[in-house]
Amino acid sequence: MARAVQRRVVRSRSSQRAVPVLSRLAEIAPVGMLVTGLDGTARYLNPAFTRLLGYQLDTEQPFFGFDLLHESDANAGRQHIARLARGEAELYRGEHRMRHADGQPVWVMLAAALARDAEGQPDCIMLQVTSIELQKRAEEALAHSENRWNFALEGARQGVWDHDIRTDAMFYSRMWRRMRGIPDDEVIGKDHQEQWASRLHPDDVGRVMNDIHKQDSGDDNFDALEYRERTRDGNYIWIMSRGRPVEWDENGNALRTIGTDTDITYLKTIEQELAAEKERLRVTLEAVADGMIGTDCQGRVTFMNPAAERFTGFSQSEAIGKFAENVFPLRLAHSHEAAHCPAITCLTHGIPFEVSDEVILVSRDGQARDIRCSASPVVMPDGKVTGAVLVFQDISQSRALQRELAHSANHDPLTGLPNRVAFDRALNLALASAEGSNRRHCLLYIDLDRFKPVNDTAGHAAGDALLKQVAETIRGACRGHDLAARLGGDEFAVLLEDCPMPNGKLVGQKIVRAIGSLIFSWNGRDYRIGASVGVAAITPDAKSPADCLSEADAACYAAKAQGRACVVAYPDIAGGA
């Protein structure tokens, strides 16, 4: 008995010596400590608690430790502490917000333990608090960052997938599921690869299954795959899948691949529509007979249709990059001088340009074509000119027809000499040039002698043939720039510019001799004809073309009256009259 009492006395002394040590440890501990009664009344708090939450013990105004829990955490925290106070639990740990003395919430790691008295009954509750404010801020920042990326990915309708090659485990984001119509909570099993492959379009299976392994291996040429996948509603969507390895083993083998899937059905639809439109345009451009050449803003060829290739002699591949004027060389029809390229003119001024002159396109092989051409600028919405389109047509046939019609309108169809219309026009010009100047011209009026017997006995065919020979004879007796014309029937006229009367009479005599020496053979019979020529002067005093012709006709009539085959000038008969 005495020994037992002695042992208790010794133990009591040891405990008394330990109390100052424990008290000192609590004072210097970095962890906030609060001791409360079972009802929550604060009995003790250490300096670390005061530094963390700003509270101090005030014997006059006691506070309750359980009330320090923030309102949003009070119910859950108090339930756990209440269990401790009832002795139903010995220890509790949890993350809570506690109210600082200034009213602001502070995140802490709360550790609460039940302390019992000597008889083992609940005596008090010891609370230890450690600030986890920085941790919570980091978590909030991380959560905010993750939410931002999730929202960004979902806003861009990009689904995320994560393939752990080691375990063949797959993670699919919510957007990845939604674009395929797969519920968010549906479990995708180990056969995910087979399920995915079964949804691929049959035309894409072989290619995609081959390329997916290259993507997993990190081949940069296959980091983006396009394929069609069937959704839960049975429709196919186009997927752009981008991904690459993010983890490798020591041998460089990929262990994990992460990527995103984007629904590009809308883009593919537009792409297909554009492709169809491009094909229609290609067929149209190949079908049209007009040549078309496209250029950039510097005038270099970017496009040619088959008609342009045919007309220029350049293939599109040969022409691309060359300046348009080198592929499309033009020259003026009348002077054969080089003409400006309409595409370059269009680009220079930024407005449509149509060539008004008659121009000829000389192809690569030297063939010349009459063409009609125009060019229009390619203008962007911002007003910038990015190129030009040159359109041209081969009008060689129509222009030849125009020339033929123009020739027919001004020339005698039998002899090819200018006709009465052309001669009248030239006579008007001659009168205008003589008016108010010292220029003098002569007009010869020629009437054939003994032509009617040939026409009557040998026929009209013989008469036509004879008229052709006469026309050639008259043309040969004149100067190169003189105008010889057939006025009708067997009547001809010659306009001699800058020719005084004496010289005009000499030319008339030359014509008379040439026609007189002409022997016309037809069906074995020879015919000889002659010509009478009247000469009229074109001077500033001349009144009109009709007057000039009347004077020359009168002189010709006088020549016939004098025995034919001679030349009579109007002044001679006028003076005689």
Secondary structure, DSSP 8 states (H G I E B T S, - for coil): -HHHHHHHHHHHHHHHHHHHHHHHHHHH-SSEEEEEETT-BEEEE-HHHHHHH-----SSS--BGGGGB-HHHHHHHHHHHHHHHTTS-SEEEEEEEEE-TTS-EEEEEEEEEEEE-TTS-EEEEEEEEEE-HHHHHHHHHHHHHHHHHHHHHHHTTEEEEEEETTTTEEEE-HHHHHTTT--TT----TTHHHHHHHHB-TTTHHHHHHHHHHHHTT-GGGSEEEEEEE-TTS-EEEEEEEEEEEEE-TTS-EEEEEEEEEE-HHHHHHHHHHHHHHHHHHHHHHH-SSEEEEEETTSBEEEE-HHHHHHHS--HHHHTTSBHHHHS-EEETTT--EE--HHHHHHHHTS-EE--S-EEEE-TTS-EEEEEEEEEEEE-TTS-EEEEEEEEEE-HHHHHHHHHHHHHHHB-TTT-SB-HHHHHHHHHHHHHHHTTSS--EEEEEEEEESHHHHHHHH-HHHHHHHHHHHHHHHHHHS-TT-EEEEEETTEEEEEETT--HHHHHHHHHHHHHHHHT-EEEETTEEEE-EEEEEEEEE-TT---HHHHHHHHHHHHHHHHHTTSSSEEEHHHHHHH-
